[in-house]
Amino acid sequence: MLTQIFGCAVFGIDAQQIRKYCQLSKDSLTLLKTAMDRLRLSARAYDRILKVSRTIADLAGSDAIADAHIAEAIQYRSLDREGWLG
């Protein structure tokens, strides 16, 4: 888990560390790219989704980021864009 590597929150890692520690399967990458296109998200949003999905995976006790972790992070990003109150 990433918190064991850095001993801190995932949000403190830089872009190079994101690429190293937030690697995705082919299916997860396809899911994320589709969401990026459909929701018209920025590169900054891409990194944030990766960080959130890494955190979700850590909380689930998973060493790898699964499709479900990516999907959950995308949902949180969508809520953030729409506003929590609708």
Steps between C-alpha positions, in 0.01 A plus 500: 500500500619846418460636852751241615747619237475872570356497851272786399189580303495423130426864423859593585649311205615667179420414137799267458401303810140484378616327182713258702256407778162544330538259211181377341393187318401533136128490593541760775689730264226464237236582763691809610563621144132457415400703804756767412350535151134488601536732798753724324743483790843661509841342550491634854171313558665184362772521766245569772292200398812282511585628848147445628484151349838417661358614835186289446718198418709561814188521717380173346836340579580449132849531354359562152246754380196310373230609256263550794746741665523706180121502460451618858758777458330613177167518686656721767646724229160527333343599832771759551430655159123506553520619857408283794157654539396468137 
